[in-house]
Amino acid sequence: MLDHILSILIFFPAIAGIFGFAIHKDSIRAYGISVAIIEFALSLWLWFSFDSAVSGMQFMEFAPLVSSFGINYILGVDGISLFIIILASFFTMIGIASLSDMKDVKNMIITLLFLQMTMVGVFAALDAIVFYIFWELSLVPMLYIIGAWGGPLRIYASVKFFLYTFAGSLVMLVGILFMAYFYYQATGVWSFAILEWYRLVLPESFQLWLFAAFFIGFAIKVPMFPFHTWLPYAHGQAPTIGSVILAAILLKMGTYAFIRFSLPMFPDASVFFMFPIAILAIIMIIYTAMVAYAQKDIKQVVAYSSVSHMGVIILGTFALNVEGITGSIFLMIAHGVVSGALFLLVGVIYDRRKTKMMSEFGGLASVMPIYATIFGLMLMASVGMPLTINFVGEFLSLLGFYQQSQILTILAGIAIVVGAIYMLTAYKKMFFGEVTKDENKNLPDVNKREMVALLPLVVITIWLGIYPKPVLEPINNSVESLVQLMHDKATSDEAKKRIPNLNKGVEIINTPAQEVN
């Protein structure tokens, strides 16, 4: 069973979703939670069976699909993708468990199970076409979630989300086809295997164009400034579970893809574009933080805060060294946990008051003390308080980029402080002072169902903030091999200087490089 654990993790939720159509609506919640718990248990089994000392791919699976064109079903997992897969299964379980009463809850649960299939597929795929199929399929369940269960502008938000991300994906597809052609030119055979593509050493001029093609698809997904305008609408109109999955998992597809595709395939182009992307990331941190400060809707504050923190992840990724990339991957996990929790917390108060406007609240700390405590803890984690999960990722990301540019890193660090200002201001408006609205005087505190969803997130936030080694060690080992691969493939003197030589063997590939002229 362990030999096919990744296929099971991908397709078990979808198969369960198909059987879910036959389950009575009164039993569908218990059925969905049971499926999600089994999936999460399988992902933990993957973790426990994973050899942290090995930096290369593990649990690889192969099956031919279109052999004449080198399209194959290839799966694998390393330290870079392992914990994002676990995060996807964890948040699907948390999301289904936290679902409040809504119309057509049966279809919602089935949709979430299909969405889980696509998410795990993206992070496990090692064939570019298989990756692209799961990447595109993930749009459909989220489109349905926003369009069917969203707010008054749900159709506009869902269509904008789909068109933006689909358009970017088409440009990425062009890049994928060119990479396959270049591989054919170098070897005489077609292949869409990502690990085989790592062997290609492309001229810098080719790298620049291909990097740009992949960049558009990935940057829209993140979303990076100025491609971010679809996200506030998607978050603002999506139901709580839609915002949770979007922030915790779907946005990570873009940052993960930068590390899986752009850095190892185009090391010279990555160095060439490093400072422009870093400047965009810093603008992203500052601009969205300022927009968040101006919001009156608490959900929009969290949404723009989410975009701002994704800027730090991008900064760490394009540090192009072990500290920065390791920090960015850890921060992906941290951002998923914290932003997912904050969206759940916004959903808690929305279920009680049917409003997200901060002006409608005030003094909630005296009415809902448990809720206020959990919200405060997650807020502290969001702004990077030491001994919380975000601090570890942000510190490593900034430490990594400090080796490339001290000035830009200081700017980014100062910009992160703005996050503390708008989050603390929002907390003050909602939780401190007198209770001025009669509707707020008897609001019930967090109930058992909500506590079941929130308590594990609190534990993870503190545990990995204090002791991150179990997660950092496997990530670090795989990143070391990735950075060494980038250094070995780099052709320009500037790239050789910017990407450190670790004098470490590369376990990602064990075949000689192929030159493309």
C-alpha positions as CSV (number, residue, x, y, z in Angstrom):
1,M,0.0,0.0,0.0
2,L,2.9,2.4,0.8
3,D,4.1,1.9,-2.8
4,H,1.0,3.7,-4.0
5,I,0.4,6.0,-1.1
6,L,0.5,9.1,-3.3
7,S,-2.1,7.8,-5.7
8,I,-4.3,6.8,-2.8
9,L,-4.0,10.3,-1.3
10,I,-4.9,11.8,-4.6
11,F,-7.9,9.7,-5.7
12,F,-9.4,8.4,-2.5
13,P,-11.2,11.7,-1.8
14,A,-12.6,11.9,-5.3
15,I,-13.8,8.3,-5.3
16,A,-15.4,9.0,-1.9
17,G,-16.9,12.1,-3.3
18,I,-18.6,10.1,-6.1
19,F,-20.0,7.6,-3.5
20,G,-21.1,10.7,-1.5
21,F,-23.9,11.3,-4.0
22,A,-25.6,8.2,-2.8
23,I,-25.3,9.2,0.9
24,H,-28.4,10.7,2.5
25,K,-28.1,14.4,3.3
26,D,-28.6,13.8,7.0
27,S,-25.5,11.6,7.1
28,I,-23.3,13.4,4.6
29,R,-21.5,15.5,7.3
30,A,-20.4,12.4,9.2
31,Y,-19.5,10.7,6.0
32,G,-17.4,13.7,4.8
33,I,-15.6,14.0,8.2
34,S,-14.8,10.3,8.2
35,V,-13.3,10.5,4.7
36,A,-11.3,13.5,5.6
37,I,-10.0,11.9,8.8
38,I,-8.9,8.8,6.8
39,E,-7.2,11.0,4.3
40,F,-5.4,13.0,7.0
41,A,-4.3,9.8,8.7
42,L,-2.9,8.6,5.4
43,S,-0.9,11.8,5.0
44,L,0.5,11.4,8.5
45,W,1.5,7.8,7.5
46,L,3.3,9.4,4.6
47,W,5.2,11.7,7.0
48,F,6.1,8.9,9.4
49,S,7.3,6.7,6.5
50,F,9.3,9.5,5.0
51,D,13.1,9.4,5.4
52,S,14.1,12.9,6.5
53,A,17.8,12.2,5.8
54,V,17.1,11.7,2.1
55,S,16.9,14.9,0.1
56,G,15.7,13.4,-3.2
57,M,12.2,12.1,-4.3
58,Q,10.5,9.3,-2.4
59,F,7.4,7.1,-2.9
60,M,7.8,7.6,-6.7
61,E,5.2,6.1,-9.0
62,F,5.3,5.7,-12.7
63,A,2.8,4.6,-15.4
64,P,2.8,5.4,-19.1
65,L,0.0,7.7,-20.5
66,V,1.1,8.8,-24.0
67,S,4.5,7.2,-24.4
68,S,5.1,8.5,-27.9
69,F,5.1,12.1,-26.5
70,G,6.8,11.3,-23.2
71,I,3.6,12.0,-21.2
72,N,3.6,9.7,-18.1
73,Y,1.9,9.5,-14.8
74,I,4.8,10.3,-12.4
75,L,4.4,11.1,-8.8
76,G,6.9,11.7,-6.0
77,V,7.4,13.7,-2.8
78,D,10.4,15.3,-1.1
79,G,10.8,17.7,1.8
80,I,9.6,20.6,-0.3
81,S,6.1,19.1,-1.1
82,L,5.6,16.7,1.9
83,F,4.2,19.2,4.4
84,I,2.0,21.1,1.9
85,I,0.3,17.8,1.1
86,I,-0.3,17.2,4.8
87,L,-1.5,20.8,5.1
88,A,-4.0,20.2,2.3
89,S,-5.5,17.1,3.9
90,F,-5.5,18.8,7.3
91,F,-7.4,21.8,6.2
92,T,-9.9,19.8,4.2
93,M,-10.6,17.9,7.4
94,I,-10.8,21.1,9.5
95,G,-13.0,22.7,6.8
96,I,-15.6,20.0,6.7
97,A,-15.6,19.7,10.5
98,S,-16.2,23.4,10.8
99,L,-19.0,23.7,8.2
100,S,-21.9,25.6,9.7
101,D,-25.5,25.0,8.6
102,M,-25.8,26.1,5.0
103,K,-27.9,25.4,2.0
104,D,-27.0,22.2,0.1
105,V,-24.3,21.2,2.5
106,K,-24.1,17.8,0.7
107,N,-22.8,19.3,-2.5
108,M,-20.4,21.5,-0.6
109,I,-18.8,18.5,1.1
110,I,-18.6,16.5,-2.2
111,T,-17.0,19.6,-3.9
112,L,-14.4,19.9,-1.1
113,L,-13.4,16.2,-1.6
114,F,-12.9,16.8,-5.3
115,L,-10.9,19.9,-4.6
116,Q,-8.7,17.9,-2.3
117,M,-7.9,15.5,-5.1
118,T,-6.7,18.4,-7.3
119,M,-4.6,20.0,-4.5
120,V,-2.7,16.9,-3.6
121,G,-2.3,16.1,-7.3
122,V,-0.5,19.4,-7.9
123,F,2.0,18.9,-5.1
124,A,2.7,15.3,-5.9
125,A,2.9,15.4,-9.8
126,L,6.3,15.1,-11.4
127,D,5.1,15.2,-15.0
128,A,4.4,18.7,-16.3
129,I,1.2,17.7,-18.1
130,V,-0.2,15.8,-15.1
131,F,0.8,18.8,-13.0
132,Y,-1.0,21.1,-15.4
133,I,-4.2,19.0,-15.5
134,F,-4.5,19.0,-11.7
135,W,-3.5,22.8,-11.7
136,E,-6.4,23.6,-14.0
137,L,-8.9,21.2,-12.4
138,S,-8.5,22.9,-9.1
139,L,-10.2,26.0,-10.6
140,V,-13.5,24.2,-11.1
141,P,-14.4,23.3,-7.5
142,M,-13.3,26.7,-6.2
143,L,-15.3,28.4,-9.0
144,Y,-18.4,26.4,-7.9
145,I,-17.8,27.1,-4.1
146,I,-17.6,30.9,-4.7
147,G,-20.4,31.0,-7.3
148,A,-22.9,28.8,-5.4
149,W,-22.3,29.7,-1.8
150,G,-20.8,33.2,-2.0
151,G,-22.0,36.7,-1.3
152,P,-24.1,39.1,-3.4
153,L,-21.2,39.6,-6.0
154,R,-20.3,35.9,-6.1
155,I,-20.8,35.5,-9.8
156,Y,-18.5,38.4,-10.6
157,A,-15.9,37.2,-8.1
158,S,-15.9,33.6,-9.3
159,V,-15.7,34.6,-13.0
160,K,-12.9,37.0,-12.3
161,F,-11.0,34.4,-10.3
162,F,-11.4,31.8,-13.1
163,L,-10.5,34.1,-16.0
164,Y,-7.4,35.5,-14.3
165,T,-6.0,32.2,-13.2
166,F,-7.0,30.4,-16.4
167,A,-5.4,33.0,-18.6
168,G,-2.1,32.8,-16.7
169,S,-2.2,29.0,-16.9
170,L,-2.4,29.2,-20.7
171,V,0.8,31.2,-20.9
172,M,2.4,28.7,-18.5
173,L,1.2,25.9,-20.9
174,V,3.2,27.5,-23.7
175,G,6.3,27.4,-21.5
176,I,5.7,23.7,-20.8
177,L,5.4,22.8,-24.5
178,F,8.6,24.7,-25.2
179,M,10.5,22.9,-22.4
180,A,9.4,19.6,-23.9
181,Y,10.6,20.7,-27.3
182,F,14.0,21.8,-26.0
183,Y,14.3,18.4,-24.3
184,Y,13.5,16.7,-27.5
185,Q,16.1,18.9,-29.3
186,A,18.8,17.9,-26.8
187,T,18.0,14.2,-26.4
188,G,16.0,13.1,-29.4
189,V,13.1,11.9,-27.3
190,W,10.0,13.7,-25.9
191,S,9.6,14.0,-22.2
192,F,7.4,16.1,-19.8
193,A,9.1,14.6,-16.7
194,I,10.1,17.5,-14.4
195,L,13.1,15.6,-13.1
196,E,14.3,15.0,-16.6
197,W,13.9,18.7,-17.4
198,Y,16.3,19.4,-14.5
199,R,19.0,17.9,-16.7
200,L,18.6,20.6,-19.3
201,V,21.2,23.4,-19.4
202,L,19.5,26.2,-21.4
203,P,21.2,29.3,-22.8
204,E,20.4,32.4,-20.7
205,S,18.3,34.0,-23.5
206,F,16.1,30.9,-23.6
207,Q,15.8,30.9,-19.9
208,L,14.6,34.5,-19.7
209,W,11.7,33.9,-22.0
210,L,10.7,30.6,-20.4
211,F,11.0,32.1,-16.9
212,A,8.6,34.9,-18.0
213,A,6.1,32.4,-19.4
214,F,6.0,30.4,-16.1
215,F,6.2,33.5,-14.0
216,I,2.9,34.9,-15.4
217,G,1.0,31.7,-14.5
218,F,2.6,31.4,-11.0
219,A,2.5,35.1,-10.1
220,I,-1.3,35.3,-10.8
221,K,-1.9,32.3,-8.6
222,V,0.2,33.6,-5.7
223,P,-1.1,36.4,-6.4
224,M,1.7,38.9,-6.8
225,F,1.3,42.6,-7.3
226,P,0.0,43.8,-9.7
227,F,-1.8,40.5,-10.5
228,H,-3.6,40.4,-7.1
229,T,-6.9,42.2,-7.9
230,W,-8.9,39.0,-8.2
231,L,-8.1,37.9,-4.7
232,P,-10.0,40.5,-2.5
233,Y,-13.2,39.8,-4.6
234,A,-12.7,36.0,-4.3
235,H,-12.1,36.2,-0.5
236,G,-14.8,38.9,0.1
237,Q,-17.5,36.9,-1.7
238,A,-16.5,33.3,-0.9
239,P,-18.1,31.4,2.0
240,T,-15.8,30.9,5.0
241,I,-14.6,27.5,3.9
242,G,-13.8,28.8,0.5
243,S,-11.6,31.6,1.9
244,V,-9.9,29.1,4.3
245,I,-9.0,26.7,1.5
246,L,-8.0,29.5,-0.9
247,A,-5.7,31.1,1.6
248,A,-4.3,28.0,3.3
249,I,-3.6,25.9,0.2
250,L,-4.5,27.2,-3.3
251,L,-2.3,30.3,-3.0
252,K,0.6,28.1,-2.1
253,M,0.4,26.4,-5.6
254,G,2.1,29.5,-7.1
255,T,4.9,29.8,-4.6
256,Y,5.5,26.0,-4.6
257,A,5.6,26.1,-8.5
258,F,8.4,28.7,-8.4
259,I,10.5,26.4,-6.3
260,R,9.6,23.2,-8.3
261,F,9.9,24.7,-11.8
262,S,11.5,28.2,-12.1
263,L,14.5,28.0,-9.8
264,P,16.0,24.6,-10.8
265,M,15.1,24.9,-14.5
266,F,16.2,28.6,-15.0
267,P,18.9,29.4,-12.4
268,D,20.4,32.2,-14.6
269,A,17.1,33.8,-15.3
270,S,16.2,33.5,-11.6
271,V,19.2,35.6,-10.7
272,F,18.5,38.0,-13.5
273,F,15.0,38.6,-12.3
274,M,15.8,38.3,-8.6
275,F,15.9,42.1,-7.7
276,P,12.9,43.1,-9.9
277,I,10.8,40.3,-8.2
278,A,12.1,41.3,-4.8
279,I,11.0,44.9,-5.4
280,L,7.6,43.7,-6.5
281,A,7.4,41.6,-3.3
282,I,8.3,44.6,-1.1
283,I,5.7,46.7,-2.9
284,M,3.3,43.8,-2.4
285,I,4.0,43.8,1.4
286,I,3.7,47.6,1.8
287,Y,0.8,48.3,-0.6
288,T,-1.5,45.6,0.5
289,A,-0.7,46.4,4.2
290,M,-1.8,50.0,3.6
291,V,-4.9,48.8,1.8
292,A,-5.7,46.5,4.7
293,Y,-5.4,49.4,7.2
294,A,-8.1,51.3,5.2
295,Q,-10.6,48.4,5.3
296,K,-13.8,48.5,7.3
297,D,-14.6,44.8,6.7
298,I,-12.6,42.4,9.0
299,K,-12.6,39.7,6.3
300,Q,-11.0,42.1,3.8
301,V,-8.4,43.0,6.4
302,V,-7.4,39.4,6.7
303,A,-7.5,39.0,2.9
304,Y,-5.1,41.8,2.2
305,S,-3.0,40.7,5.1
306,S,-2.7,37.3,3.5
307,V,-1.5,38.9,0.2
308,S,1.1,41.0,2.2
309,H,2.5,37.9,3.9
310,M,2.7,36.1,0.6
311,G,5.2,38.9,-0.4
312,V,7.6,37.7,2.3
313,I,7.3,34.1,0.9
314,I,8.3,35.4,-2.5
315,L,11.2,37.3,-1.0
316,G,12.5,34.2,0.7
317,T,12.0,32.1,-2.4
318,F,14.1,34.5,-4.6
319,A,16.9,34.7,-2.0
320,L,18.2,31.7,-3.9
321,N,20.0,30.2,-0.9
322,V,19.2,27.5,1.6
323,E,18.0,29.8,4.4
324,G,15.7,31.9,2.2
325,I,14.1,29.0,0.3
326,T,13.7,26.9,3.5
327,G,12.2,29.9,5.3
328,S,9.7,30.5,2.4
329,I,8.5,26.9,2.4
330,F,8.1,26.9,6.2
331,L,6.3,30.2,5.9
332,M,3.9,28.7,3.3
333,I,2.9,26.2,6.0
334,A,2.8,28.9,8.7
335,H,0.8,31.2,6.5
336,G,-1.6,28.4,5.7
337,V,-2.2,27.6,9.4
338,V,-2.5,31.3,10.6
339,S,-4.5,32.7,7.7
340,G,-6.8,29.7,7.6
341,A,-7.4,30.1,11.3
342,L,-8.1,33.9,10.9
343,F,-10.7,33.2,8.2
344,L,-12.3,30.6,10.4
345,L,-12.5,33.1,13.2
346,V,-14.1,35.7,10.9
347,G,-16.6,33.0,10.0
348,V,-17.4,32.4,13.7
349,I,-18.5,36.0,14.2
350,Y,-20.3,36.2,10.8
351,D,-22.4,33.2,11.7
352,R,-23.6,35.0,14.8
353,R,-24.1,38.5,13.4
354,K,-24.3,38.1,9.6
355,T,-22.0,41.1,9.3
356,K,-18.2,41.5,8.9
357,M,-18.1,45.3,9.4
358,M,-15.8,46.2,12.3
359,S,-18.0,49.2,13.2
360,E,-20.7,46.7,14.2
361,F,-18.6,45.3,17.0
362,G,-16.6,46.5,20.0
363,G,-16.1,45.1,23.5
364,L,-16.3,41.5,22.3
365,A,-13.5,40.5,24.7
366,S,-15.9,40.8,27.6
367,V,-18.7,38.9,25.8
368,M,-16.7,36.2,24.0
369,P,-13.4,35.8,26.0
370,I,-12.4,32.4,24.5
371,Y,-13.0,33.8,21.0
372,A,-11.0,36.9,21.8
373,T,-8.1,34.9,23.2
374,I,-7.8,32.7,20.2
375,F,-8.2,35.6,17.8
376,G,-5.5,37.5,19.7
377,L,-3.1,34.6,19.6
378,M,-3.6,34.1,15.8
379,L,-3.2,37.9,15.3
380,M,0.1,37.8,17.2
381,A,1.2,34.9,15.0
382,S,0.2,36.8,11.9
383,V,2.4,39.7,12.7
384,G,5.4,37.4,13.4
385,M,5.5,37.4,17.2
386,P,8.5,35.3,18.4
387,L,7.6,31.7,19.6
388,T,4.8,31.6,17.0
389,I,4.9,29.7,13.7
390,N,5.1,32.8,11.4
391,F,8.2,34.1,13.2
392,V,10.3,31.1,12.2
393,G,9.5,31.4,8.5
394,E,9.7,35.2,8.3
395,F,13.1,35.2,10.1
396,L,14.6,32.6,7.8
397,S,13.2,34.3,4.7
398,L,14.6,37.7,5.6
399,L,17.9,36.2,6.8
400,G,18.2,34.5,3.4
401,F,17.5,37.6,1.4
402,Y,19.8,39.7,3.7
403,Q,22.7,37.8,2.0
404,Q,21.6,39.2,-1.3
405,S,20.6,42.8,-0.4
406,Q,20.8,44.4,3.1
407,I,18.9,47.5,2.0
408,L,15.9,45.6,0.5
409,T,15.7,43.3,3.4
410,I,15.6,46.2,5.9
411,L,12.8,47.8,3.8
412,A,10.9,44.5,3.9
413,G,11.4,44.2,7.7
414,I,10.1,47.7,8.2
415,A,7.1,47.0,6.0
416,I,6.2,43.9,8.0
417,V,5.9,46.2,11.1
418,V,3.0,47.9,9.2
419,G,1.2,44.6,9.5
420,A,1.3,44.8,13.3
421,I,-0.3,48.3,13.1
422,Y,-3.3,47.4,11.0
423,M,-3.9,44.0,12.8
424,L,-3.7,45.6,16.2
425,T,-6.0,48.4,15.1
426,A,-8.6,46.0,13.9
427,Y,-8.4,44.0,17.1
428,K,-8.8,47.1,19.2
429,K,-11.9,48.1,17.2
430,M,-13.6,44.7,17.6
431,F,-12.6,43.5,21.0
432,F,-11.8,46.4,23.3
433,G,-14.0,49.2,24.7
434,E,-17.6,49.1,25.7
435,V,-20.3,46.9,24.1
436,T,-22.2,49.6,22.2
437,K,-24.5,47.3,20.2
438,D,-27.4,45.5,21.9
439,E,-27.0,42.6,19.5
440,N,-23.5,41.9,20.8
441,K,-24.4,41.7,24.5
442,N,-25.4,38.1,24.5
443,L,-23.4,36.6,21.8
444,P,-22.5,32.9,22.5
445,D,-18.8,32.2,22.8
446,V,-17.0,29.5,20.7
447,N,-19.0,26.3,20.7
448,K,-17.7,22.7,20.6
449,R,-17.8,22.4,16.8
450,E,-15.8,25.6,16.4
451,M,-13.4,24.6,19.1
452,V,-12.7,21.3,17.4
453,A,-11.6,23.2,14.3
454,L,-9.7,26.0,16.0
455,L,-7.8,24.2,18.9
456,P,-5.5,22.1,16.6
457,L,-4.5,25.3,14.8
458,V,-3.7,27.0,18.1
459,V,-1.5,24.0,19.1
460,I,0.3,23.9,15.8
461,T,0.9,27.6,15.9
462,I,2.6,27.4,19.3
463,W,4.3,24.0,18.8
464,L,6.1,24.8,15.5
465,G,6.9,28.3,16.8
466,I,8.8,26.8,19.7
467,Y,10.1,23.6,18.1
468,P,10.1,23.8,14.3
469,K,12.8,21.1,13.8
470,P,10.5,18.2,12.8
471,V,9.3,20.2,9.8
472,L,12.4,22.3,9.0
473,E,14.9,19.3,8.8
474,P,13.3,17.5,5.9
475,I,12.6,20.8,4.1
476,N,16.2,21.9,4.6
477,N,17.7,18.7,3.2
478,S,15.7,18.9,0.0
479,V,16.4,22.6,-0.4
480,E,20.2,22.0,-0.1
481,S,20.1,19.6,-3.0
482,L,17.9,22.1,-5.0
483,V,20.4,25.0,-4.4
484,Q,23.3,22.8,-5.3
485,L,21.6,21.8,-8.5
486,M,20.9,25.5,-9.3
487,H,24.6,26.3,-8.7
488,D,25.8,23.4,-10.9
489,K,23.5,24.4,-13.7
490,A,24.2,28.2,-13.6
491,T,26.3,29.4,-16.5
492,S,26.8,33.1,-15.8
493,D,29.3,34.4,-13.4
494,E,26.7,36.5,-11.6
495,A,24.5,33.4,-11.1
496,K,27.5,31.4,-9.8
497,K,28.2,34.2,-7.3
498,R,24.6,34.7,-6.1
499,I,23.7,31.0,-5.8
500,P,26.0,29.3,-3.1
501,N,28.0,26.2,-3.8
502,L,27.4,23.9,-0.9
503,N,29.7,21.2,-2.2
504,K,26.9,18.7,-1.7
505,G,25.8,15.8,-3.9
506,V,22.6,16.3,-5.7
507,E,20.0,13.6,-5.1
508,I,17.2,15.1,-7.2
509,I,18.8,13.8,-10.4
510,N,21.6,11.3,-11.0
511,T,22.0,11.6,-14.8
512,P,24.3,14.0,-16.7
513,A,23.1,17.4,-17.9
514,Q,22.1,18.0,-21.5
515,E,23.2,21.1,-23.3
516,V,20.6,22.9,-25.5
517,N,22.1,25.1,-28.2
